[in-house]
Amino acid sequence: MRSPAPFTMTEQEFADYLNASRITGEVATSREVNIAHMHGFVNGNEHLEFGVKLKREWDFNAVFELMAQRVGTSADRNHTEGQDTISAEKCIEALKEYSRIFGEAVKARKKILFATGHPAGLFPIYFELARAAQAAGARVLEIQEGDLFLDGDIRQILGVVMFEQYGNLQHTHFPGPMQLALDQLAQRDEMPDLVVADHGMAGYAASRGINTLGIADCNDPGLFISAEQGDILVAVPMDDNVTPHLYSPVTSFILTQAGLF
C-alpha cells in the first residue's frame, strides 16, 4: 500500500473536497435517520449508546441542539425529512485538534491502541496512523486475538482492533470489543496512553477514563455527547463509511498537521 503524501491543499480546497466527496456537506445519512438516532440514544438503544456513561440527563431537545452545534446538522426543528448535513468547517477544526493530540502522543512515544467498528470505511485511516506512529517511535499496542464477543471474536489486523463474526470483519456499534481489549491490556499492566477509534470502541474507552480520539457520523450522537461531557477528547464529525480511498486526504491532513512527515 502506497504511503500518503504530505497535505498540500488550502483549507478552502480541503473543505470543498470534503463536501464534494460527501464526507461532509450533503452526506448520505438522511434527516429521518438522524432524528431517529437522537431519539434512540435518549431512549437507551443498545446500538446507539456507544458505551458512553452519562453524567447528566439528556433529553431529545438537548441532543438535537448539541448535534447542530458540534456537527452542523440542520438546526431547523421543522426539517424532519430529506437531506441533512455535516459542516466541513466543524470537521476541519476538530481534525486540527485530533492531529495535534495525536502528534504529541506519537512524539512523546506513548502507548497507542487503534480500533474501529467500521472496517470497510475507516480502517485505512487507522492503519496509516498506526504505521506512522510506529515509525516515529510510539508503541502501537498489540492484543491477543480470539477473545469471544457475542458469536464472534476480536481480531487485530495491521495494528487495528476489529470485530470478526462468521468469517467477516463486522460493522459494529458495540463497546464490547474495546472492553475485551482493554481488560487484556489491564491484566498485562499495559493500558494505552491514547485510544484512536470510533463508535462504541471510542465511547467505552473514553468512559473508562482513557484519553481517546474519535470519529463519528451525524447519526451517532453518543460520541458528541461524550465530548460535551468532557470524556472523549475529540469527536470529529464526518461520514464514516464512504469508500476508503476518499479518506486519503483526511489521512494526509492528520499526518501533516501532526508533524509526522
Phi and psi in degrees as a GROMACS rama.xvg file:
@    title "Ramachandran Plot"
@    xaxis  label "Phi"
@    yaxis  label "Psi"
@TYPE xy
-70.9398  137.309  ARG-2
-70.053  148.628  SER-3
-66.0917  151.011  PRO-4
-90.9452  157.233  ALA-5
-56.669  147.933  PRO-6
-77.799  131.449  PHE-7
-126.299  -3.73146  THR-8
-71.0617  153.346  MET-9
-73.7044  166.966  THR-10
-62.9782  -38.0221  GLU-11
-67.2532  -40.2091  GLN-12
-62.533  -38.9163  GLU-13
-65.5812  -43.9107  PHE-14
-60.6807  -42.5886  ALA-15
-62.5925  -40.3425  ASP-16
-64.2627  -46.1064  TYR-17
-58.632  -41.0403  LEU-18
-70.1747  -41.0151  ASN-19
-66.0034  -35.2568  ALA-20
-84.4444  -4.67889  SER-21
64.7056  24.6485  ARG-22
-70.3935  -34.2373  ILE-23
-131.16  -169.632  THR-24
74.2516  -135.917  GLY-25
-82.1797  86.5737  GLU-26
-81.2  173.28  VAL-27
-73.4889  -28.4626  ALA-28
-71.8432  129.88  THR-29
-78.6377  161.922  SER-30
-61.4907  -38.8338  ARG-31
-59.8183  -42.6814  GLU-32
-66.8003  -43.0139  VAL-33
-58.3127  -47.1889  ASN-34
-65.6843  -41.5459  ILE-35
-60.7076  -38.892  ALA-36
-72.0868  -32.2097  HIS-37
-61.9323  -46.2556  MET-38
-62.6511  -41.7718  HIS-39
-61.053  -41.164  GLY-40
-62.5911  -47.4068  PHE-41
-60.1487  -35.1398  VAL-42
-87.7812  4.27396  ASN-43
80.463  26.5315  GLY-44
-57.8935  125.451  ASN-45
-65.2803  -20.7269  GLU-46
-84.6544  -7.56135  HIS-47
-120.879  -8.14583  LEU-48
-78.9899  -21.9288  GLU-49
59.8671  22.5723  PHE-50
71.9851  14.136  GLY-51
-83.7575  125.015  VAL-52
-89.0321  119.208  LYS-53
-77.0313  134.898  LEU-54
-102.681  -4.42082  LYS-55
-155.857  171.212  ARG-56
-79.1559  136.059  GLU-57
-121.156  115.967  TRP-58
-99.3097  174.39  ASP-59
-58.7982  -42.2251  PHE-60
-61.5717  -40.9809  ASN-61
-66.2639  -41.5296  ALA-62
-66.0406  -42.6587  VAL-63
-56.8367  -48.4081  PHE-64
-65.8475  -40.0024  GLU-65
-63.5192  -42.4964  LEU-66
-64.9036  -38.2606  MET-67
-63.9538  -39.8341  ALA-68
-71.8658  -45.8163  GLN-69
-91.4197  -23.975  ARG-70
-111.681  -36.3004  VAL-71
95.276  19.4096  GLY-72
-68.4464  161.479  THR-73
-59.8982  134.682  SER-74
-90.5747  3.13044  ALA-75
-83.0137  111.387  ASP-76
-70.267  -17.4395  ARG-77
-85.5968  -8.56609  ASN-78
-87.7737  101.78  HIS-79
-118.021  -7.13576  THR-80
-140.483  154.205  GLU-81
96.6929  -139.188  GLY-82
-80.1653  140.554  GLN-83
-127.482  172.753  ASP-84
-137.36  158.975  THR-85
-123.169  136.036  ILE-86
-78.6025  122.664  SER-87
-62.1413  -37.2518  ALA-88
-66.1954  -41.3135  GLU-89
-67.412  -36.5202  LYS-90
-61.7431  -47.795  CYS-91
-65.4851  -41.9281  ILE-92
-62.0178  -41.0587  GLU-93
-67.6563  -38.4353  ALA-94
-63.1796  -33.913  LEU-95
-62.3186  -46.3221  LYS-96
-68.581  -41.0893  GLU-97
-55.0387  -47.3991  TYR-98
-66.3042  -41.3528  SER-99
-61.4576  -48.0781  ARG-100
-65.5786  -43.1093  ILE-101
-61.9328  -46.441  PHE-102
-61.37  -40.8536  GLY-103
-64.9942  -39.6099  GLU-104
-65.6071  -41.419  ALA-105
-65.835  -46.5339  VAL-106
-65.3585  -27.547  LYS-107
-85.5701  2.90943  ALA-108
56.9252  46.917  ARG-109
-78.0442  168.333  LYS-110
-88.7164  124.079  LYS-111
-125.009  136.604  ILE-112
-116.205  128.45  LEU-113
-108.336  140.819  PHE-114
-157.212  152.979  ALA-115
-147.393  143.48  THR-116
-97.3683  6.32671  GLY-117
-125.95  67.7643  HIS-118
-64.0253  -24.0341  PRO-119
-89.6441  -2.86318  ALA-120
-124.85  -64.3355  GLY-121
-88.3334  -13.4964  LEU-122
-50.4363  -44.5463  PHE-123
-60.5115  -31.7144  PRO-124
-62.2878  -50.6352  ILE-125
-66.8371  -35.9896  TYR-126
-60.7673  -45.9552  PHE-127
-67.0111  -38.5177  GLU-128
-66.0454  -40.2708  LEU-129
-64.4528  -41.7055  ALA-130
-64.1228  -42.8991  ARG-131
-67.1557  -39.6397  ALA-132
-62.632  -44.8781  ALA-133
-65.8162  -39.9588  GLN-134
-64.1435  -29.2489  ALA-135
-89.5956  0.940118  ALA-136
103.422  -0.527749  GLY-137
-74.2287  163.712  ALA-138
-105.263  114.276  ARG-139
-85.7121  113.434  VAL-140
-69.296  143.073  LEU-141
-111.493  143.458  GLU-142
-112.658  166.505  ILE-143
-87.5877  118.24  GLN-144
-72.8952  155.42  GLU-145
107.742  -9.17822  GLY-146
-59.0283  133.636  ASP-147
-79.5839  137.496  LEU-148
-138.66  126.531  PHE-149
50.716  -127.768  LEU-150
-109.715  37.4941  ASP-151
-137.684  -158.162  GLY-152
-153.049  173.122  ASP-153
-95.9095  141.922  ILE-154
-127.646  159.784  ARG-155
-132.6  114.232  GLN-156
-118.236  121.684  ILE-157
50.6499  40.8132  LEU-158
88.848  -1.26125  GLY-159
-115.275  125.633  VAL-160
-79.3285  134.495  VAL-161
-143.099  173.504  MET-162
-109.936  127.477  PHE-163
-111.015  140.153  GLU-164
-152.119  129.727  GLN-165
56.9618  32.9259  TYR-166
83.3517  6.26849  GLY-167
-126.982  146.006  ASN-168
-74.0165  134.164  LEU-169
-111.016  142.174  GLN-170
-71.8508  123.649  HIS-171
-144.026  144.093  THR-172
-97.3691  -10.032  HIS-173
-69.9979  145.547  PHE-174
-81.6363  -11.3057  PRO-175
-52.8438  -45.6878  GLY-176
-59.2961  -37.1462  PRO-177
-70.1996  -38.1978  MET-178
-59.9816  -44.0545  GLN-179
-62.0261  -44.292  LEU-180
-63.6476  -44.2576  ALA-181
-69.8896  -34.8742  LEU-182
-63.5932  -40.7838  ASP-183
-57.8359  -49.9213  GLN-184
-66.1203  -34.9879  LEU-185
-64.0933  -39.5857  ALA-186
-63.5943  -29.0924  GLN-187
-93.9641  4.00881  ARG-188
55.6715  45.0671  ASP-189
-130.448  43.3269  GLU-190
-63.2856  143.198  MET-191
-70.0318  148.972  PRO-192
-80.407  -25.3479  ASP-193
-148.569  135.688  LEU-194
-110.099  133.878  VAL-195
-119.484  111.156  VAL-196
-159.245  -163.461  ALA-197
-155.11  178.473  ASP-198
48.3071  -146.594  HIS-199
-65.8258  -21.7402  GLY-200
-67.6388  -38.7478  MET-201
-73.8242  -44.2853  ALA-202
-61.1408  -41.6867  GLY-203
-67.1693  -45.2304  TYR-204
-59.7605  -42.7035  ALA-205
-65.6579  -40.0638  ALA-206
-67.3839  -22.2831  SER-207
-83.7231  0.14647  ARG-208
90.9735  14.7599  GLY-209
-96.8529  137.067  ILE-210
-57.7142  124.009  ASN-211
-137.568  138.498  THR-212
-110.742  136.905  LEU-213
-136.228  158.123  GLY-214
-120.164  137.987  ILE-215
-147.483  146.539  ALA-216
-86.2878  172.43  ASP-217
-73.6947  -8.2615  CYS-218
-105.108  17.9371  ASN-219
-123.229  73.8079  ASP-220
-66.0645  -20.6624  PRO-221
-54.6899  -47.0248  GLY-222
-69.9981  -30.3242  LEU-223
-73.329  -32.9429  PHE-224
-67.9754  -40.2748  ILE-225
-58.2837  -42.9522  SER-226
-65.4859  -41.5279  ALA-227
-64.8287  -31.5746  GLU-228
-79.7725  -7.48475  GLN-229
86.4175  19.5409  GLY-230
-93.1361  -75.2671  ASP-231
-67.3956  137.826  ILE-232
-69.4755  -43.2675  LEU-233
-144.423  135.044  VAL-234
-120.466  109.195  ALA-235
-84.8216  121.809  VAL-236
-81.8063  118.961  PRO-237
-164.647  156.42  MET-238
-62.6961  127.609  ASP-239
-99.6095  13.4122  ASP-240
-149.688  42.9642  ASN-241
-78.9915  171.861  VAL-242
-63.0242  140  THR-243
-56.019  -36.8018  PRO-244
-62.7065  -22.7216  HIS-245
-69.1722  -18.5139  LEU-246
-83.0808  -4.04389  TYR-247
-54.4162  -46.0086  SER-248
-63.3357  -30.269  PRO-249
-64.5072  -44.8749  VAL-250
-62.2646  -44.7726  THR-251
-61.7605  -39.8577  SER-252
-61.0552  -47.9557  PHE-253
-60.4468  -49.0029  ILE-254
-66.7522  -36.0619  LEU-255
-69.9911  -47.3573  THR-256
-62.349  -31.9258  GLN-257
-78.645  -8.4075  ALA-258
72.6345  35.8927  GLY-259
-110.13  16.6076  LEU-260
